[in-house]
Amino acid sequence: MKIISVDEKPEFVDEATAYFQKKWASENTMALYEDCIRHSIAHKGGVPNWYLLKDEEKTIGCVGLITNDFISRMDLNS
């Protein structure tokens, strides 16, 4: 199994976006995931960061590290 950081390998941004959207997004949050994943590669490191878990060439899972779980209460983030 390989863990691929989209920050370190931005060529996986489209695959990661599609996978996260398929597994986690609703119709209302599709653009939110795409925006967050695409903008995360610009900062290189830290949070947010997105990972794909691959077995050979097949994606078998994903991990997203974000500061606020897409909630609107940014005042609760410390």
N, C-alpha and C positions, 0 to 999 in steps of 0.2 A: 504494500500500500504506500502511496505517495501523498504527502500533504503539500499542496501548491498554494502559495500566497499570491493572490492577484496583484498585490503591490510589487512583488519581485518579478512576476511574470505577467505583465499587462496584456500579453497576447491571449490570455485566458478570460479577459473581461467580458466578451460576448457570451462565452460558454457559462461563466459564473452567473451573469445576469439572468440568462435563460433558466438556469437550474434553480436559482433562488426564487425567481418569479413562479416557476412551476410548483415548487414545494411550499412556499410560504406566502406569496402575494395573493391578494384579492383583486378583483377588477379595479378597485379604488386605489390600490397601493402599487400597482405595476410600475408606474413612472417613478414612484418614490424609491423603490429598490434600484432601478436603473440609474437614477441620478446619484444616489449614495455610492454605489459601486464604482461608477465612472469617475466621480470626483475624489474618491479615496485614493486612487493611484497617484494623484498629483502631490500628495503630502509625504509619501514614502515613509512608512513606519508609523507606529502609534495606533490610535483608534480614530476612525473606524478602519477595520481591516477584514478582508474576506478571504476565505480559503475553500478550496475544493479538495475532496478526498477521492483519490483515484486508485483503482485496482487495475493494473495494466492500463488500457486506454479508456476503460469505463468509469464514469463518475458515479461514485457510490454514496456520496454524502457531501455536506457543506457545513461550514461554520462561519458565522458573522459576528465580529466583535464591534459593538456600537456603543455610544455613550448613553443613549436614552431609550432604546427599544422603540423608537419612532413615536414616543409620546409627546404631547404638546406642552407638558409641564417642565420646561427647561430649568426652572428654578429648583427642581428636585435633583438636578445633576450636580454632584460635588467633585 
